[in-house]
Amino acid sequence: MKADELILLSNVDGIYSGAPEDPHSRVIPSVYWNRDISDYILDEKSELGRGGMQSKCNIAHQVANAGIRVVIANGKKDNILIDLIERPMDVMHTEFIPKVES
């Protein structure tokens, strides 16, 4: 693919440890390419979306397995792409850490 990074935009800040509307849920900041996180993914679509978080995570795992960093972030936030590039540590998101070829 010759890409350095894939950014997937969603209507939430990333992958949560539970339902996003649950006040006890937190965004999972990073996921290794080979980690199973299916227990955290709700199998439902938003009223706006078509693929749901499960589809985004499936793609993210495949791309990270190919050695490319993947970010899932909230596309409803103003300047999200600029903020992810210029100051990623200040932006809530989930990063899929890619497999490193040895």
Secondary structure, DSSP 8 states (H G I E B T S, - for coil): ---SEEEEEESSSS-BSS-TTSTT--B--EEETT---GGG------SS-SSHHHHHHHHHHHHHHTT-EEEEEETTSTTHHHHHHH-GGGS--EEEE-----
